[in-house]
Amino acid sequence: MSWDRPLELGKLIGGACLGPNHYARPVTARTVMDAARDVGPEPVEAQLERHRVELTGYCYRMLGAAGEAEDAVQETMTRAWRSFEGFENRATLRTWLYRIASNVCFDLLQASRRRALPMDLGDPGEVDAPLAAPLPDTTWVGPAPDELVLGVNGDPAKRAQARESVRLAFIAALQHLPPRQRAVLVLRDVVRWRASEVAELLDISVAAVNSALQRARATLASRDLDALRVSDASVDEADRELLARYVDAFERYEIDALTELLHEDATQSMPPYPLWLRGRREMARWMLGPGAGCRRSRLVPVAVNGAPGFAQYRDGGDTPWSIQALEVRAGRIAEITYFLETDGSLFSRFGLSARLSS
């Protein structure tokens, strides 16, 4: 993928932006209702909720974690509700909300470290080496269900294009950018705002926007993102067959059949553990050794980060174990990321039950 041009991800947003202090005024029920009548006939809550999914997608790209993104959007909605009288139709409601959401994300990023995938932290490990202790959740880029960050409706072509911008490799690469470069790149190349609109949003010059965008694209160009591709509106027939074979082999725990489905240099990682493996031989050794507890697993399809994935239940369906995010390239599985369930929140975010019925 070349990063010397914008991503073709749809022209989703437009309009000018309000200043940063337009959500600091006191609010009363009457002023909210008066402002709501100026904006449209819908109740305030309904007008705000229409933008929740796209704002969550924006905050997820900025923050790298679905839980943090949901919290940021909730804070955005709260600030917008409290200051609705300050919204004076000098910009679209959507633009105003993006301004608030950006400021919320900047505040959060001031106090947080860069999130990563295990591959960002070191070289591949060895199956025989002792397993290092798990790292805190704040270390990792986390998975996101498609419906949370992309929605379930809308133009299928735009949804297919938008999937590229929530792929795990892209989200992890974004974390290498300073927060404002990150915002500039997402707003220009993903959300497709004009440079003048981004400049007004961030209170900087158009020249500063263009410079930040150039630096951000250069940073991403140095990352190994060539494997990313814009998906079709749905998984094609060959991929469906490959995934069906994967489910069958994994649930039967037929290691030879599983490894046949992998690229020779496929990778495997398991946040919150920093260990990651490269090569299907190492992955097979893991499955026969430390990973042997995954026998008697059952897999449930999920849509995760714009790509196919599975919820993995161990012990015949009694134990929620991981969300598997897969990358399929050239007819084989190139990456498997096992996001291990640690506190019950991961499966809940994907709308999954704590155990499967028989």
C-alpha positions, 0 to 999 in steps of 0.5 A: 500500500502506498501512503503518498496518497489518501486512502479511498475510504469514502467522503463521509464528513464535511463542514466547518468547525466551531471554536474550542470553547463552544461547549463550556456554557451552562445549560438548562432544559429550556435552552436545550429545547430551544437549541434543538428546535434550531437544529431539527425536530428530533429530540437532542438524544436522537440527534446525538445518537445518530453519530455514535458509531462513526464517532466510536470508529474515529475514537478507536482509531485515535486511542487503539482500544474499543473500551476507551473509544466507547468511554470517549464517545460517552464523554463527547455525548455528555459534553454535547448535551450539557452545552447544546445551547452553544451549538448555533448552527455555524457548523453541522452537528456532526462537525461540532461533535468531531471537534469535541471528540478530538479534544476528548481524545487529546486529553486521554492521550496526554496521560497514556502510553502508546498501545501496541501489538506483540510484534511491536515490542520485540523479536519473535519468541521460541516455544520452549522459552518460559512464558513471560508474565502478561502485560497490563491491558493498557499496553495493547491495541485491542480488538473491536467488533465491526458493528461498534466501529463500522455499524451494520447498515449503510452503503455496502461499498463504503463499509467495505472500503472503511474496513481497511481503516480498522484493520489491526495492522493499521490501528497499530501503525497509527499508534506510532504517530503523535496525537495531532498527526494521528488526528490529521491523518484520520480526518484527511485520509479516512474521514476525508475532510478538506485541509481547511476544515482540519485546520479549523478543527485543530486551530492550526494553519492549513500549511501545518495540516499539510506538513503533519499529513506528509510526516504521518504518511511517511511514518506509515510508509515505513511500516509493513502495511503492504499486506492490507487490502480493501476487502470486498463487500463480503468474504469471497467463496474461496475465503469462506471455504478456507475459514470453514476448513479452519473451523473444522480443523481447529475444533477437531484439533487436527494440527496437520490440517491446521498448518496446511492452511497457514502461510509458511511465515504466518504469525501468531500472538496472544495479548496480554502476553508479549510472546509472538511466533513466526512460521507455521512450524513454530505455531504447530509446535505451540499447538502441540505443546503449551497450546494443547489446552485448546483441544475441545474448543468451539468457534463462533464466527465474529466480525472483528476489525474489518476481517473474519474472526472467531470467538473461541470457547474452550472446554467444549463451550464452557469457557470463553477463551479468546477472540481470534482475529485472522488475516487471510492473504493469497488463499492462506491464513497469514496472521492469527491474533488471540485476544485472550479473555481476562475479565469477562469484558471482551466477550461482552463487548462482542455481545457473546454469552459466557458459555455456549449451549449444548 
